[in-house]
Amino acid sequence: MSAVAAAASSDLAPLPVFLIIDEFREAVVGDLPEDDLTGRLERRQYVIDRLKLDFSKDAARLAAQFATDGAVGDRLDAPTAGEWIRHNCKTTSSVAYDSINVGEQLHRLSKCADAVAAGEIGFAHLSVIARTAKALDGLRTEPAFAEDELLQRAKESSAGRLWHYCMRLRHALDPEGVAQEQRIAVEQRRLQFSVWDDGSVLVSGQLDPVGGAALRTALEPLAQPMGEGDDRCLERRQGDAIVELSLHSLDAGLVPQHASQRPHLQVTTTLETLQGFPGSPAADMEFSTPISAVTVQRLACDANVARVVFGPDSVVVDVGRAARVVSGSTRRALNVRDQHCRWPGCERTASWSAAHHVVHWTQGGRTDLSNLLLLCHRHHWMVHEGGWKLARSDDDRVLAIPPTYDYWRAPQLRLSSRE
């Protein structure tokens, strides 16, 4: 006899909840062998769905109490039932309010609830159907909502495919409602930048479905693996892609002008920093923390450079005319010769690549074709800040030589030493 059964059949004090749950967890898959992973997962998910179904019923009851009794919120110290569930049940707002909605729609979804209890569909299917039922409330179209049809669809498809079907159904029955939701989603677009202590920028925001699709479509070709040895994860590739897209827009003049000036990155540096002399100060760039000499040299490889002479007390004495490091004719010839980024295996086109000086012009390197290579943004960064070296083989192929230090592991090692 299990501990749970023994406690139920005796006058002993009830077992603590966690012991009951532990017994229950073992019993759920107790008859399945350890190596039957698929069977164990299916069994556990079925139990989770059943518990979610019960959870949604109680969540809806709590929401009803908040709606009918104004004192409930004060007593529970929460503005809404969803916020109380989010905080006290340690979940997210979307999960909390989705549970409430499912519970509120169960009176019209009895067949779907029975299907969840029977393991024929999952709670995720029920959630999609409940949202659809709520969205179609009050429509005069008959029948506005057909549970039997959606239940059959749920049994035949995944929750994701069911969601797409329900969106098409909603548009057929309520096109103005769907259009209104999408208008609201556009109005809720936002993008926020938060600067960390080290100058890194945390980007957070929200886009409507069409805006999100446009951004992902623009980033997708730029976020593909590039060249030999590209082992970046998808998130890293997407981060690099949005930076590359921004730089290309600035370089190509695709951003609207401001005060008759084309927006561009502006770096202010001393000659000593540009040449990488020891003891030289970091350079300044708008919207950024001070940047290192190697970053300045990368940006100066293919840029407009203007001389500004300061006198005592930082008074500007002379401002020279900005001149392009790589002239237009030289750049056109370079584009024709290289055609794309010269990093081994990379084919980023010439218009998305910068003119890299093999020997930097601040170190005496000439700005002619013999000392220039096309490199895309990522590989240009790898050569300057990343410590990679480029060399030419006897047959004029470009070879990439990795750095002798592991710059990826350095921050992790420093972090470990502080713990």
Sequence and secondary structure as in RCSB ss.txt:
>XXXX:A:sequence
MSAVAAAASSDLAPLPVFLIIDEFREAVVGDLPEDDLTGRLERRQYVIDRLKLDFSKDAARLAAQFATDGAVGDR
LDAPTAGEWIRHNCKTTSSVAYDSINVGEQLHRLSKCADAVAAGEIGFAHLSVIARTAKALDGLRTEPAFAEDEL
LQRAKESSAGRLWHYCMRLRHALDPEGVAQEQRIAVEQRRLQFSVWDDGSVLVSGQLDPVGGAALRTALEPLAQP
MGEGDDRCLERRQGDAIVELSLHSLDAGLVPQHASQRPHLQVTTTLETLQGFPGSPAADMEFSTPISAVTVQRLA
CDANVARVVFGPDSVVVDVGRAARVVSGSTRRALNVRDQHCRWPGCERTASWSAAHHVVHWTQGGRTDLSNLLLL
CHRHHWMVHEGGWKLARSDDDRVLAIPPTYDYWRAPQLRLSSRE
>XXXX:A:secstr
  HHHHHHTSSS    HHHHHHHHHHHHTTTS TT HHHHHHHHHHHHHHHHHHHHHHHHHHHHHHHH THHHHH
HT SSHHHHHHHHTT  HHHHHHHHHHHHHGGG HHHHHHHHTTSS HHHHHHHHHHHHHTTT  STTS  HHHH
HHHHHHS HHHHHHHHHHHHHHH HHHHHHHHHHHHHT EEEEEE TTS EEEEEE  HHHHHHHHHHHGGGGS 
 STT    HHHHHHHHHHHHHHHHHHTT S  BTTB     EE  HHHHTT TT   BEETTS  B HHHHHHHH
TTSEE  EEE GGG EEEE   EESS HHHHHHHHHHH B  STT   BGGGEEEEESS GGGT   SGGGEEEE
EHHHHHHHHTS  EEEE TTS EEEE  SS TTHHHHHHHHHH 
